[in-house]
Amino acid sequence: MIEIIKRTISLITTLSLLACITVTACAANNYDWAKTEIKYCQDNGIIAGDEHGELNPGGTLTRAEMSKMLVEAFDIPDGEAQSFDDINLDDWYYPYANAIKMYMTVPGNNFYPNEAVTREEFASTLVSASGLKASALCNLRILTDNFKDADKVTTKYKTLLSIAVERGYYRGS
């Protein structure tokens, strides 16, 4: 039970930070509001920064980085061997990409590790990795009630993004 509570706390604090990273419209690039979450994520190995240890909370999040964050946040075990055609065994993100494949809305044969992840792709993978299913959605209007760009969300991601908003994983307008 304590392990479940720790993972839930880890998830919530991680998501506060990750929602800001994936949506680049954070207020004036001031991340003081996320200082506690950033420290928590660093202390728990969820984020580590670039090869020099530098963090860029307002930067673009790649699929490779997303995969590492989600695997570390949810303690997801390694996936099947060679799940994607465009990654190699010696790529640093290889075990992370393979581990999250089953949680991706549209996995396909390629991972595209250096492409930026969209907020809807991140949210859907995050919700799936957290164990929630589409049936967990309670408020069907939560996107349109809270986001002026809700009509731009790709249909295949709407339900899972709605769950992310409903659970407080994503905030904003």
Buried (B, 14 or more C-beta within 10 A) or exposed (E): EEEEEEBEEBBBBBBBBBBBBBBEEBEEEEBEEBEEBBEBBBEBEBBBEEEEEEBEBBEEBBBBBBBBBBBBBBEBEEBEEEBBEEBEEEBEBBBBBBBBBEBBBEBEEEBBBEEBBBBBBBBBBBBBBBEBEEEBBEEEEBBEEBBEEBEEBEEEBBBBBBBBBBBEBBEEE
